[in-house]
Amino acid sequence: MRRGSAVVFAVLLMSCFWSCQRVVPAHASSEEKLPRAAVATVKRGDIASVLKVAGQFEPYQQVDLHAKVSGYIRHINVDIGDRVRLGQVIATLEVPELNAQVSGAQAEVRHSQSEITRAQSEVSRAESNHVALHSAYQRLAKAAEQRPGLIAQQELDDSRAKDQEAEAQIEVAKSALGATQQQLGVSRADNERVQVLSDYSVVTAPFAGVIAKRYADTGSLIQAGTASNTQAMPVVQLVQSDLLRLRMPVPEADVPFIAVGGSVRVKVQATNESFVGKIVRFTRALDTTTRTMLVEVDVPNLDLKLSPGMYAETEIALAHRNDTLTLPSQAVVHGEGLPYVLAVDDKKVTKKTVTLGIEGPDKVEIRSGLLEGETVIVSAQSNYQTGELVHAQPASIAPSAAEANQ
């Protein structure tokens, strides 16, 4: 009885074993033994080539303010860090000899005006004298014509000579008047020149900005900064900081892609601020020492949060393609020859040479060698051989910063 039960139990156990063998696929165990490969799919999309370079903020304008006349500083109204407006008085100089020159020039103008008045009176007197002498001559001449011999010829000749002399005196008086009028013009010009120099004793701001340096104090002797060969000390240094220039050196190979209006992503580590700017200008010439070209972006800074001299991390968009084949950059192998990828077709690894286009921060354009939808290995390519069978698994690739912001 016991022997029969044991036989029945054995038969049931065998049936269960063979049933389990039929449920598990035959290929499952062989696939688990294949090496795993992280793969990505060739996709169509947009790609941009980006240049990462460090930039530095510089003032939009910067100038050392000099005085155009020599003198002692009587008042200086600003100090470092002060914001000033256009035309604001920075400092006032004491120039005693210049004040004396102004007074002398003004007195010369008044003297010239008096001389003009006197000359005008001389012209009037000469004209009146000529009228009287000319009338006397005409009367004598008429009487001599009506009664010949009544007027002696000598007397007639003397009267005519006096008439002509009086007429000549008018021209002399008018010439003297013209000379005094010209002298008045000279006096006024000299007065304006001295007055302008006197105005230069007040140093004003040529633009709105911030005082970056102060070179002089009250009582300091300031030399006139009108000649390039003099070591004249400036009064202050003024910088325009409400608008900054972000300057970036672009390598020679990337210069052809630079254009006015190009996009630049900026990150300032000091303020933890990020923004997008536009290329406003570039030098259009390379620095022969560094083989780079200077590119500038204008950055508004009304709150003066950014300071000249700060550094920024920049990304300059060099080229852009829309609806093109792309792959993650790590999928491309750059060997001694042409770049290639390891494609996976029906679990089989195949080496394919590719032609690359522009390269972005994490993607690369595929110009030829692959088709949309193909899968390629994206990591540890040296671990796989051509013709090897692999188990493909989608790779986990984080989106780029540009894609994340879209």
DOKETOR-552847 format. One record per residue (C-alpha): residue number from 1; residue in one letter; z, y, x. Coordinates in steps of 0.05 Angstrom, whole numbers, plus 5000, padded with zeros to 4 digits. Example, Ala and Ser with C-alpha at 12.3 -4.5 7.8 and 13.67 -1.06 7.14 Angstrom:
<num 1; residuo a; w 5156; v 4910; u 5246>
<num 2; residuo s; w 5143; v 4979; u 5273>
END
This chain:
<num 1; residuo m; w 5000; v 5000; u 5000>
<num 2; residuo r; w 5019; v 5046; u 5057>
<num 3; residuo r; w 4956; v 5027; u 5095>
<num 4; residuo g; w 4912; v 5047; u 5035>
<num 5; residuo s; w 4945; v 5115; u 5030>
<num 6; residuo a; w 4933; v 5128; u 5103>
<num 7; residuo v; w 4859; v 5112; u 5096>
<num 8; residuo v; w 4852; v 5159; u 5037>
<num 9; residuo f; w 4887; v 5215; u 5076>
<num 10; residuo a; w 4841; v 5205; u 5136>
<num 11; residuo v; w 4779; v 5208; u 5092>
<num 12; residuo l; w 4802; v 5274; u 5061>
<num 13; residuo l; w 4818; v 5304; u 5129>
<num 14; residuo m; w 4748; v 5288; u 5155>
<num 15; residuo s; w 4715; v 5318; u 5093>
<num 16; residuo c; w 4753; v 5383; u 5102>
<num 17; residuo f; w 4733; v 5387; u 5176>
<num 18; residuo w; w 4659; v 5378; u 5162>
<num 19; residuo s; w 4662; v 5429; u 5105>
<num 20; residuo c; w 4691; v 5481; u 5152>
<num 21; residuo q; w 4637; v 5467; u 5203>
<num 22; residuo r; w 4584; v 5482; u 5150>
<num 23; residuo v; w 4616; v 5550; u 5129>
<num 24; residuo v; w 4618; v 5581; u 5199>
<num 25; residuo p; w 4547; v 5602; u 5222>
<num 26; residuo a; w 4522; v 5567; u 5283>
<num 27; residuo h; w 4501; v 5631; u 5318>
<num 28; residuo a; w 4569; v 5666; u 5311>
<num 29; residuo s; w 4600; v 5635; u 5372>
<num 30; residuo s; w 4539; v 5649; u 5416>
<num 31; residuo e; w 4535; v 5723; u 5395>
<num 32; residuo e; w 4608; v 5734; u 5412>
<num 33; residuo k; w 4593; v 5711; u 5482>
<num 34; residuo l; w 4539; v 5765; u 5493>
<num 35; residuo p; w 4560; v 5827; u 5533>
<num 36; residuo r; w 4572; v 5888; u 5490>
<num 37; residuo a; w 4530; v 5951; u 5501>
<num 38; residuo a; w 4544; v 6021; u 5473>
<num 39; residuo v; w 4478; v 6048; u 5446>
<num 40; residuo a; w 4451; v 6111; u 5414>
<num 41; residuo t; w 4390; v 6122; u 5371>
<num 42; residuo v; w 4332; v 6167; u 5389>
<num 43; residuo k; w 4334; v 6222; u 5336>
<num 44; residuo r; w 4296; v 6285; u 5319>
<num 45; residuo g; w 4334; v 6350; u 5322>
<num 46; residuo d; w 4341; v 6418; u 5354>
<num 47; residuo i; w 4360; v 6427; u 5427>
<num 48; residuo a; w 4374; v 6486; u 5471>
<num 49; residuo s; w 4377; v 6491; u 5546>
<num 50; residuo v; w 4440; v 6528; u 5567>
<num 51; residuo l; w 4462; v 6559; u 5633>
<num 52; residuo k; w 4537; v 6563; u 5646>
<num 53; residuo v; w 4556; v 6618; u 5693>
<num 54; residuo a; w 4617; v 6663; u 5706>
<num 55; residuo g; w 4610; v 6736; u 5687>
<num 56; residuo q; w 4650; v 6798; u 5702>
<num 57; residuo f; w 4664; v 6859; u 5659>
<num 58; residuo e; w 4646; v 6927; u 5689>
<num 59; residuo p; w 4654; v 6998; u 5660>
<num 60; residuo y; w 4592; v 7023; u 5624>
<num 61; residuo q; w 4599; v 7088; u 5665>
<num 62; residuo q; w 4643; v 7104; u 5724>
<num 63; residuo v; w 4647; v 7169; u 5763>
<num 64; residuo d; w 4691; v 7205; u 5813>
<num 65; residuo l; w 4701; v 7276; u 5788>
<num 66; residuo h; w 4694; v 7330; u 5842>
<num 67; residuo a; w 4702; v 7405; u 5839>
<num 68; residuo k; w 4641; v 7447; u 5855>
<num 69; residuo v; w 4684; v 7502; u 5886>
<num 70; residuo s; w 4739; v 7499; u 5937>
<num 71; residuo g; w 4809; v 7516; u 5915>
<num 72; residuo y; w 4880; v 7494; u 5902>
<num 73; residuo i; w 4897; v 7454; u 5839>
<num 74; residuo r; w 4938; v 7498; u 5793>
<num 75; residuo h; w 4944; v 7447; u 5736>
<num 76; residuo i; w 4924; v 7374; u 5730>
<num 77; residuo n; w 4930; v 7350; u 5658>
<num 78; residuo v; w 4918; v 7275; u 5662>
<num 79; residuo d; w 4945; v 7213; u 5696>
<num 80; residuo i; w 4921; v 7141; u 5704>
<num 81; residuo g; w 4912; v 7104; u 5639>
<num 82; residuo d; w 4902; v 7167; u 5597>
<num 83; residuo r; w 4844; v 7168; u 5548>
<num 84; residuo v; w 4804; v 7232; u 5549>
<num 85; residuo r; w 4749; v 7259; u 5505>
<num 86; residuo l; w 4683; v 7291; u 5523>
<num 87; residuo g; w 4694; v 7361; u 5549>
<num 88; residuo q; w 4770; v 7355; u 5556>
<num 89; residuo v; w 4800; v 7396; u 5613>
<num 90; residuo i; w 4821; v 7350; u 5670>
<num 91; residuo a; w 4846; v 7401; u 5721>
<num 92; residuo t; w 4845; v 7476; u 5734>
<num 93; residuo l; w 4835; v 7505; u 5804>
<num 94; residuo e; w 4862; v 7570; u 5833>
<num 95; residuo v; w 4806; v 7607; u 5871>
<num 96; residuo p; w 4829; v 7680; u 5884>
<num 97; residuo e; w 4768; v 7700; u 5926>
<num 98; residuo l; w 4723; v 7676; u 5870>
<num 99; residuo n; w 4758; v 7720; u 5820>
<num 100; residuo a; w 4745; v 7780; u 5866>
<num 101; residuo q; w 4671; v 7761; u 5869>
<num 102; residuo v; w 4668; v 7759; u 5793>
<num 103; residuo s; w 4699; v 7829; u 5788>
<num 104; residuo g; w 4650; v 7855; u 5841>
<num 105; residuo a; w 4590; v 7825; u 5806>
<num 106; residuo q; w 4611; v 7855; u 5739>
<num 107; residuo a; w 4620; v 7924; u 5772>
<num 108; residuo e; w 4550; v 7919; u 5802>
<num 109; residuo v; w 4521; v 7906; u 5733>
<num 110; residuo r; w 4556; v 7967; u 5706>
<num 111; residuo h; w 4531; v 8009; u 5765>
<num 112; residuo s; w 4459; v 7986; u 5753>
<num 113; residuo q; w 4464; v 8004; u 5680>
<num 114; residuo s; w 4488; v 8074; u 5699>
<num 115; residuo e; w 4430; v 8081; u 5747>
<num 116; residuo i; w 4382; v 8063; u 5692>
<num 117; residuo t; w 4411; v 8118; u 5648>
<num 118; residuo r; w 4404; v 8169; u 5704>
<num 119; residuo a; w 4332; v 8147; u 5718>
<num 120; residuo q; w 4315; v 8153; u 5644>
<num 121; residuo s; w 4341; v 8224; u 5646>
<num 122; residuo e; w 4299; v 8239; u 5707>
<num 123; residuo v; w 4237; v 8215; u 5670>
<num 124; residuo s; w 4253; v 8259; u 5610>
<num 125; residuo r; w 4265; v 8320; u 5655>
<num 126; residuo a; w 4199; v 8308; u 5693>
<num 127; residuo e; w 4161; v 8302; u 5627>
<num 128; residuo s; w 4192; v 8367; u 5600>
<num 129; residuo n; w 4176; v 8404; u 5665>
<num 130; residuo h; w 4105; v 8379; u 5663>
<num 131; residuo v; w 4096; v 8402; u 5592>
<num 132; residuo a; w 4119; v 8473; u 5610>
<num 133; residuo l; w 4076; v 8479; u 5673>
<num 134; residuo h; w 4015; v 8448; u 5639>
<num 135; residuo s; w 4021; v 8499; u 5582>
<num 136; residuo a; w 4026; v 8557; u 5632>
<num 137; residuo y; w 3964; v 8534; u 5669>
<num 138; residuo q; w 3924; v 8526; u 5605>
<num 139; residuo r; w 3943; v 8598; u 5584>
<num 140; residuo l; w 3921; v 8626; u 5651>
<num 141; residuo a; w 3858; v 8586; u 5651>
<num 142; residuo k; w 3840; v 8610; u 5580>
<num 143; residuo a; w 3854; v 8683; u 5597>
<num 144; residuo a; w 3811; v 8678; u 5660>
<num 145; residuo e; w 3755; v 8648; u 5619>
<num 146; residuo q; w 3758; v 8703; u 5567>
<num 147; residuo r; w 3765; v 8761; u 5616>
<num 148; residuo p; w 3737; v 8743; u 5683>
<num 149; residuo g; w 3772; v 8777; u 5741>
<num 150; residuo l; w 3836; v 8790; u 5701>
<num 151; residuo i; w 3873; v 8731; u 5734>
<num 152; residuo a; w 3870; v 8724; u 5809>
<num 153; residuo q; w 3840; v 8659; u 5832>
<num 154; residuo q; w 3900; v 8646; u 5877>
<num 155; residuo e; w 3947; v 8652; u 5818>
<num 156; residuo l; w 3904; v 8604; u 5777>
<num 157; residuo d; w 3902; v 8553; u 5834>
<num 158; residuo d; w 3978; v 8556; u 5843>
<num 159; residuo s; w 3989; v 8544; u 5769>
<num 160; residuo r; w 3942; v 8484; u 5769>
<num 161; residuo a; w 3976; v 8455; u 5831>
<num 162; residuo k; w 4044; v 8460; u 5797>
<num 163; residuo d; w 4016; v 8426; u 5736>
<num 164; residuo q; w 3989; v 8368; u 5777>
<num 165; residuo e; w 4054; v 8363; u 5817>
<num 166; residuo a; w 4095; v 8359; u 5752>
<num 167; residuo e; w 4049; v 8304; u 5727>
<num 168; residuo a; w 4059; v 8265; u 5792>
<num 169; residuo q; w 4135; v 8273; u 5786>
<num 170; residuo i; w 4132; v 8237; u 5719>
<num 171; residuo e; w 4102; v 8175; u 5754>
<num 172; residuo v; w 4155; v 8179; u 5809>
<num 173; residuo a; w 4211; v 8182; u 5758>
<num 174; residuo k; w 4182; v 8123; u 5720>
<num 175; residuo s; w 4176; v 8082; u 5784>
<num 176; residuo a; w 4249; v 8097; u 5800>
<num 177; residuo l; w 4267; v 8075; u 5729>
<num 178; residuo g; w 4230; v 8009; u 5739>
<num 179; residuo a; w 4265; v 7997; u 5805>
<num 180; residuo t; w 4334; v 8008; u 5774>
<num 181; residuo q; w 4316; v 7961; u 5717>
<num 182; residuo q; w 4297; v 7907; u 5767>
<num 183; residuo q; w 4362; v 7919; u 5804>
<num 184; residuo l; w 4399; v 7909; u 5738>
<num 185; residuo g; w 4365; v 7841; u 5732>
<num 186; residuo v; w 4387; v 7822; u 5802>
<num 187; residuo s; w 4458; v 7845; u 5787>
<num 188; residuo r; w 4461; v 7805; u 5723>
<num 189; residuo a; w 4434; v 7742; u 5757>
<num 190; residuo d; w 4486; v 7748; u 5812>
<num 191; residuo n; w 4540; v 7759; u 5759>
<num 192; residuo e; w 4518; v 7696; u 5722>
<num 193; residuo r; w 4518; v 7656; u 5787>
<num 194; residuo v; w 4589; v 7678; u 5804>
<num 195; residuo q; w 4611; v 7668; u 5732>
<num 196; residuo v; w 4584; v 7596; u 5733>
<num 197; residuo l; w 4622; v 7583; u 5798>
<num 198; residuo s; w 4684; v 7611; u 5765>
<num 199; residuo d; w 4673; v 7564; u 5707>
<num 200; residuo y; w 4670; v 7506; u 5757>
<num 201; residuo s; w 4743; v 7520; u 5774>
<num 202; residuo v; w 4758; v 7482; u 5710>
<num 203; residuo v; w 4742; v 7407; u 5717>
<num 204; residuo t; w 4723; v 7375; u 5651>
<num 205; residuo a; w 4706; v 7304; u 5629>
<num 206; residuo p; w 4631; v 7290; u 5626>
<num 207; residuo f; w 4642; v 7233; u 5577>
<num 208; residuo a; w 4698; v 7200; u 5537>
<num 209; residuo g; w 4735; v 7149; u 5577>
<num 210; residuo v; w 4799; v 7128; u 5614>
<num 211; residuo i; w 4829; v 7156; u 5678>
<num 212; residuo a; w 4827; v 7099; u 5727>
<num 213; residuo k; w 4850; v 7135; u 5790>
<num 214; residuo r; w 4883; v 7201; u 5806>
<num 215; residuo y; w 4870; v 7228; u 5876>
<num 216; residuo a; w 4903; v 7297; u 5875>
<num 217; residuo d; w 4967; v 7330; u 5852>
<num 218; residuo t; w 4986; v 7402; u 5836>
<num 219; residuo g; w 4977; v 7446; u 5897>
<num 220; residuo s; w 4926; v 7399; u 5931>
<num 221; residuo l; w 4869; v 7434; u 5967>
<num 222; residuo i; w 4803; v 7410; u 5939>
<num 223; residuo q; w 4738; v 7420; u 5978>
<num 224; residuo a; w 4674; v 7435; u 5941>
<num 225; residuo g; w 4637; v 7371; u 5928>
<num 226; residuo t; w 4567; v 7401; u 5930>
<num 227; residuo a; w 4541; v 7371; u 5996>
<num 228; residuo s; w 4532; v 7298; u 6012>
<num 229; residuo n; w 4555; v 7307; u 6084>
<num 230; residuo t; w 4625; v 7331; u 6066>
<num 231; residuo q; w 4683; v 7285; u 6056>
<num 232; residuo a; w 4707; v 7322; u 5994>
<num 233; residuo m; w 4766; v 7291; u 5958>
<num 234; residuo p; w 4753; v 7277; u 5884>
<num 235; residuo v; w 4804; v 7298; u 5832>
<num 236; residuo v; w 4804; v 7235; u 5788>
<num 237; residuo q; w 4761; v 7173; u 5774>
<num 238; residuo l; w 4737; v 7168; u 5702>
<num 239; residuo v; w 4711; v 7103; u 5671>
<num 240; residuo q; w 4680; v 7090; u 5603>
<num 241; residuo s; w 4716; v 7028; u 5577>
<num 242; residuo d; w 4702; v 7031; u 5503>
<num 243; residuo l; w 4635; v 6998; u 5520>
<num 244; residuo l; w 4633; v 6948; u 5577>
<num 245; residuo r; w 4577; v 6915; u 5616>
<num 246; residuo l; w 4584; v 6840; u 5624>
<num 247; residuo r; w 4546; v 6823; u 5687>
<num 248; residuo m; w 4523; v 6752; u 5703>
<num 249; residuo p; w 4484; v 6725; u 5763>
<num 250; residuo v; w 4426; v 6680; u 5741>
<num 251; residuo p; w 4398; v 6630; u 5792>
<num 252; residuo e; w 4325; v 6637; u 5813>
<num 253; residuo a; w 4303; v 6574; u 5777>
<num 254; residuo d; w 4327; v 6601; u 5710>
<num 255; residuo v; w 4300; v 6672; u 5717>
<num 256; residuo p; w 4234; v 6656; u 5679>
<num 257; residuo f; w 4275; v 6640; u 5616>
<num 258; residuo i; w 4312; v 6706; u 5615>
<num 259; residuo a; w 4289; v 6757; u 5563>
<num 260; residuo v; w 4319; v 6818; u 5528>
<num 261; residuo g; w 4352; v 6796; u 5464>
<num 262; residuo g; w 4370; v 6727; u 5491>
<num 263; residuo s; w 4434; v 6696; u 5463>
<num 264; residuo v; w 4497; v 6691; u 5506>
<num 265; residuo r; w 4562; v 6656; u 5485>
<num 266; residuo v; w 4622; v 6689; u 5518>
<num 267; residuo k; w 4693; v 6663; u 5526>
<num 268; residuo v; w 4747; v 6707; u 5557>
<num 269; residuo q; w 4804; v 6665; u 5584>
<num 270; residuo a; w 4851; v 6724; u 5593>
<num 271; residuo t; w 4849; v 6742; u 5518>
<num 272; residuo n; w 4829; v 6674; u 5490>
<num 273; residuo e; w 4771; v 6709; u 5455>
<num 274; residuo s; w 4702; v 6682; u 5441>
<num 275; residuo f; w 4640; v 6718; u 5416>
<num 276; residuo v; w 4564; v 6718; u 5419>
<num 277; residuo g; w 4526; v 6774; u 5454>
<num 278; residuo k; w 4454; v 6792; u 5469>
<num 279; residuo i; w 4420; v 6805; u 5535>
<num 280; residuo v; w 4408; v 6881; u 5538>
<num 281; residuo r; w 4378; v 6889; u 5608>
<num 282; residuo f; w 4367; v 6854; u 5674>
<num 283; residuo t; w 4346; v 6877; u 5743>
<num 284; residuo r; w 4278; v 6842; u 5745>
<num 285; residuo a; w 4290; v 6830; u 5819>
<num 286; residuo l; w 4328; v 6777; u 5858>
<num 287; residuo d; w 4385; v 6790; u 5907>
<num 288; residuo t; w 4356; v 6765; u 5972>
<num 289; residuo t; w 4425; v 6742; u 5996>
<num 290; residuo t; w 4447; v 6701; u 5935>
<num 291; residuo r; w 4378; v 6687; u 5905>
<num 292; residuo t; w 4404; v 6708; u 5837>
<num 293; residuo m; w 4384; v 6761; u 5786>
<num 294; residuo l; w 4435; v 6806; u 5752>
<num 295; residuo v; w 4436; v 6802; u 5676>
<num 296; residuo e; w 4477; v 6848; u 5631>
<num 297; residuo v; w 4506; v 6844; u 5561>
<num 298; residuo d; w 4537; v 6906; u 5528>
<num 299; residuo v; w 4605; v 6890; u 5498>
<num 300; residuo p; w 4639; v 6939; u 5449>
<num 301; residuo n; w 4712; v 6950; u 5468>
<num 302; residuo l; w 4739; v 7005; u 5423>
<num 303; residuo d; w 4811; v 6978; u 5425>
<num 304; residuo l; w 4808; v 6971; u 5502>
<num 305; residuo k; w 4831; v 6899; u 5495>
<num 306; residuo l; w 4783; v 6879; u 5551>
<num 307; residuo s; w 4793; v 6910; u 5619>
<num 308; residuo p; w 4740; v 6922; u 5674>
<num 309; residuo g; w 4746; v 6868; u 5726>
<num 310; residuo m; w 4762; v 6811; u 5678>
<num 311; residuo y; w 4722; v 6747; u 5684>
<num 312; residuo a; w 4688; v 6710; u 5627>
<num 313; residuo e; w 4656; v 6641; u 5619>
<num 314; residuo t; w 4585; v 6650; u 5592>
<num 315; residuo e; w 4531; v 6604; u 5565>
<num 316; residuo i; w 4461; v 6634; u 5567>
<num 317; residuo a; w 4410; v 6602; u 5521>
<num 318; residuo l; w 4348; v 6591; u 5565>
<num 319; residuo a; w 4300; v 6552; u 5521>
<num 320; residuo h; w 4299; v 6522; u 5451>
<num 321; residuo r; w 4261; v 6466; u 5416>
<num 322; residuo n; w 4260; v 6450; u 5342>
<num 323; residuo d; w 4248; v 6381; u 5311>
<num 324; residuo t; w 4240; v 6344; u 5376>
<num 325; residuo l; w 4262; v 6275; u 5401>
<num 326; residuo t; w 4331; v 6278; u 5433>
<num 327; residuo l; w 4380; v 6231; u 5467>
<num 328; residuo p; w 4450; v 6239; u 5494>
<num 329; residuo s; w 4445; v 6262; u 5567>
<num 330; residuo q; w 4485; v 6202; u 5592>
<num 331; residuo a; w 4432; v 6154; u 5566>
<num 332; residuo v; w 4382; v 6177; u 5619>
<num 333; residuo v; w 4386; v 6146; u 5689>
<num 334; residuo h; w 4361; v 6190; u 5746>
<num 335; residuo g; w 4342; v 6143; u 5801>
<num 336; residuo e; w 4301; v 6153; u 5864>
<num 337; residuo g; w 4237; v 6151; u 5822>
<num 338; residuo l; w 4223; v 6175; u 5752>
<num 339; residuo p; w 4280; v 6180; u 5701>
<num 340; residuo y; w 4287; v 6119; u 5656>
<num 341; residuo v; w 4329; v 6089; u 5600>
<num 342; residuo l; w 4351; v 6019; u 5582>
<num 343; residuo a; w 4326; v 6006; u 5511>
<num 344; residuo v; w 4352; v 5949; u 5468>
<num 345; residuo d; w 4299; v 5914; u 5426>
<num 346; residuo d; w 4322; v 5854; u 5386>
<num 347; residuo k; w 4383; v 5847; u 5432>
<num 348; residuo k; w 4338; v 5847; u 5494>
<num 349; residuo v; w 4346; v 5900; u 5548>
<num 350; residuo t; w 4281; v 5935; u 5568>
<num 351; residuo k; w 4272; v 5988; u 5621>
<num 352; residuo k; w 4229; v 6047; u 5598>
<num 353; residuo t; w 4206; v 6106; u 5639>
<num 354; residuo v; w 4213; v 6172; u 5602>
<num 355; residuo t; w 4187; v 6243; u 5610>
<num 356; residuo l; w 4242; v 6295; u 5599>
<num 357; residuo g; w 4237; v 6365; u 5569>
<num 358; residuo i; w 4293; v 6416; u 5567>
<num 359; residuo e; w 4365; v 6395; u 5577>
<num 360; residuo g; w 4422; v 6419; u 5535>
<num 361; residuo p; w 4497; v 6414; u 5550>
<num 362; residuo d; w 4501; v 6343; u 5522>
<num 363; residuo k; w 4430; v 6325; u 5499>
<num 364; residuo v; w 4362; v 6319; u 5532>
<num 365; residuo e; w 4292; v 6325; u 5502>
<num 366; residuo i; w 4247; v 6264; u 5507>
<num 367; residuo r; w 4175; v 6285; u 5514>
<num 368; residuo s; w 4146; v 6214; u 5521>
<num 369; residuo g; w 4167; v 6142; u 5532>
<num 370; residuo l; w 4207; v 6130; u 5469>
<num 371; residuo l; w 4197; v 6132; u 5394>
<num 372; residuo e; w 4243; v 6157; u 5339>
<num 373; residuo g; w 4293; v 6104; u 5317>
<num 374; residuo e; w 4295; v 6065; u 5383>
<num 375; residuo t; w 4363; v 6048; u 5411>
<num 376; residuo v; w 4383; v 6057; u 5484>
<num 377; residuo i; w 4445; v 6042; u 5525>
<num 378; residuo v; w 4486; v 6104; u 5538>
<num 379; residuo s; w 4538; v 6081; u 5589>
<num 380; residuo a; w 4548; v 6034; u 5648>
<num 381; residuo q; w 4473; v 6021; u 5655>
<num 382; residuo s; w 4483; v 5988; u 5723>
<num 383; residuo n; w 4519; v 5930; u 5688>
<num 384; residuo y; w 4456; v 5908; u 5651>
<num 385; residuo q; w 4392; v 5875; u 5675>
<num 386; residuo t; w 4322; v 5879; u 5647>
<num 387; residuo g; w 4311; v 5820; u 5599>
<num 388; residuo e; w 4385; v 5808; u 5588>
<num 389; residuo l; w 4410; v 5796; u 5518>
<num 390; residuo v; w 4465; v 5843; u 5494>
<num 391; residuo h; w 4506; v 5856; u 5432>
<num 392; residuo a; w 4490; v 5929; u 5414>
<num 393; residuo q; w 4545; v 5973; u 5385>
<num 394; residuo p; w 4538; v 6046; u 5364>
<num 395; residuo a; w 4570; v 6092; u 5415>
<num 396; residuo s; w 4621; v 6143; u 5394>
<num 397; residuo i; w 4594; v 6211; u 5418>
<num 398; residuo a; w 4629; v 6276; u 5400>
<num 399; residuo p; w 4585; v 6331; u 5373>
<num 400; residuo s; w 4569; v 6389; u 5419>
<num 401; residuo a; w 4602; v 6457; u 5410>
<num 402; residuo a; w 4537; v 6486; u 5382>
<num 403; residuo e; w 4532; v 6430; u 5331>
<num 404; residuo a; w 4605; v 6436; u 5312>
<num 405; residuo n; w 4596; v 6510; u 5297>
<num 406; residuo q; w 4535; v 6499; u 5252>
END
